[in-house]
Amino acid sequence: MAYTLAAPVVHEETIQKSRFIAKAAPVASEEEALAFLEAQREPQATHNCYAYKLGNLYRFFDDGEPTGTAGKPILHAIEAQGLDRVVVLVVRYFGGIKLGAGGLVRAYGGVAAEALRQASKVPLREWEEVRFVVPFPQMGRVHRLLASRSWTALEEYLAEGVRFHLKLPAEEREAFWQELRDLTRGQVRWEG
């Protein structure tokens, strides 16, 4: 199972007099990742390097550092910790000492990895939309079932009963369907 961050995190280190600041956050879309990068970049810094991963979509950027020494190590830090839907920006203020290619890879990747290690993580859940219809006398039972799981549904009133529109975790779909059938004594029509 993949994980994402529960909340944004910041980690700072000084390496050979250069100041590195890693800023990481959970994101749901590429637009969100780009908005985070725009809001968090520091124009006065020497470099603003980043990487983000959203499923099979990933991007990284070295911002003037030698090719492959900043963005790729940041992306590797994300992947090595089994994270998805995450963006990491590492800001560098040059301190006067050149680190060399290997030193840059270790610095960018290490600062990003430490920020991600410090962050609280949550499992990524896939959500699925489902619809089902129950007769009016079964509404109270369905409401109690939904409340027990802290789920809310949109309701549409029909002549034969109520159509519920619900988003639920994909891995709970079958168990929910079975419980719903048992609870309503089979008086439910699943519409998918």
HELIX and SHEET records of a PDB file:
HELIX    1   1 GLU A   30  GLN A   40  1                                  11    
HELIX    2   2 GLY A   71  ALA A   80  1                                  10    
HELIX    3   3 GLY A  100  GLN A  118  1                                  19    
HELIX    4   4 PHE A  136  GLN A  138  5                                   3    
HELIX    5   5 MET A  139  SER A  148  1                                  10    
HELIX    6   6 ALA A  170  GLU A  172  5                                   3    
HELIX    7   7 ARG A  173  LEU A  183  1                                  11    
SHEET    1   A 2 TYR A   3  LEU A   5  0                                        
SHEET    2   A 2 LYS A 121  PRO A 123 -1                                        
SHEET    1   B 5 VAL A   9  ILE A  15  0                                        
SHEET    2   B 5 SER A  18  PRO A  26 -1                                        
SHEET    3   B 5 VAL A  86  TYR A  93 -1                                        
SHEET    4   B 5 HIS A  47  LEU A  54 -1                                        
SHEET    5   B 5 LEU A  57  PHE A  61 -1                                        
SHEET    1   C 4 ALA A 153  TYR A 157  0                                        
SHEET    2   C 4 VAL A 162  PRO A 169 -1                                        
SHEET    3   C 4 TRP A 127  VAL A 134 -1                                        
SHEET    4   C 4 ARG A 189  TRP A 190 -1                                        
END                                                                             
